[in-house]
């Protein structure tokens, strides 16, 4: 059974940092494009950042560029999202996603580009 499990969310003050993890099991995702999305309260889920298979190519949403960093440890089948200088508007449920369909591109930014999703982890930033 394929599973993606996020962890690391929590409550933090504005300006603080959190590191999210996404652990994959049941299938090797080291050769798959992966990404992070988030759903703010009362809003649609939105793209945050995407990674190529190796992690050498990444693409960030403008709202998080310069503050968030995606990384992956393919040997551990784990992806990370380091979030610095957090703002109240970063409050959301954060989801990791993986694509298992054949891939022609390096990374993907649309939700329907991805085949597997985690259950989400809550990040709350207080002002």
N, C-alpha and C positions, 0 to 999 in steps of 0.2 A: 504494500500500500504506500503510495507516494504521500509524503507529508512535508509541509513547510511550517516551521514553528518560530514565531517571533518572540523576542524577550527583550528586556531592558527599558521598557517604558516606565513612566512614573510622573511625579509632580516635581517641577523645578521652577526656580525663580527666573524671571527674565534676565538674560545675560549668562545664564548657566549652560551646562553641557549635559548631554546624554549620549550613550552609545547603544544603539539597537543591534541585535543579532538576529539572523535568520538561519536556522539550522534545517538542513534538508535531509530527509531520510527516505529510504525505499527506492531511491534512484539516484544515480550520480548526476549532479547538476554542474559539475566542473566544466563541462563542455557546452553549457547552455547560457544564452543571454538571460540576465535577471534584472530586476528593478525594484524600486520602492515607490509606493503610492501612499496617499493619505486622504482621509475623509474628515474634514473639519465638521464641527457640530452644525447640523442643519443644512449642509452643503453636499454637493456631489463629490465622489472620489476623484482625486486629481493626481497627475503625474508629479513625482519628485525628482527621481534620478534613475538612469539606466546604465547598465554595464554590459560590455561585450563578454564573450565567453571567458577570455583570459583576464579581463579587468583592465586591459591596456587602453580601451576606448570607453569613455564615459560621456554622459550628457546630462546636464542639470537644468531643472526649471530655474528661471530667472530669480524667483523669489528666494531660492536657497543657495544660489551660487555664491561661493566665497565663504559660506558658513557651514555647509554640510559636505561630508566626504564619504563616498562609497568605496568599499574595499571588499575583497573576497579572499578567502583561504580555501582554495579548491581541494587541497589535501584533507581539509576538515569538513568539506562540503558545507561551508558556512559563509554567509555574506554579512557585512556590517554596514551600519550607517552612523558615522560620527557626526553629531549635531552640536555645533558651538554657537555661542551668542544667540541663544534661543529667544524668540519673541512670542508674545501672547498669541499672535496670529499663526504660530506654528502648532497650536493646540489642535490635536486631531487623533484619530485612530490610524496608525501606520501599518501598512500591509506590505509584505514582500511577495514577489511573483516570479515565476520562472516560465520560460518558453521552451517547449519540447518539440514543436514542429520544426521542420527543416527551416533553416535560417539563411536568408540571402543577405541580410544586413548585419551590421556590427551590433547595433543596439536598437531598442524599440521603446516608443513613448506612449503608445495607445494601450488602453486596458485590454482590448480584444486581441492584442498581439500575444498575450500571455495565456498559458494553459493551466497553470497551477497557482494557487493563492494560499497564503497563510490565514490564520484566524484574526490577526491584527493585535496590536498592542497600543494601549492608550498613552498618549503623551499630553500632559497638561502643563502649560507655562503660565505662571501667575505674574501679574504686573507689580 
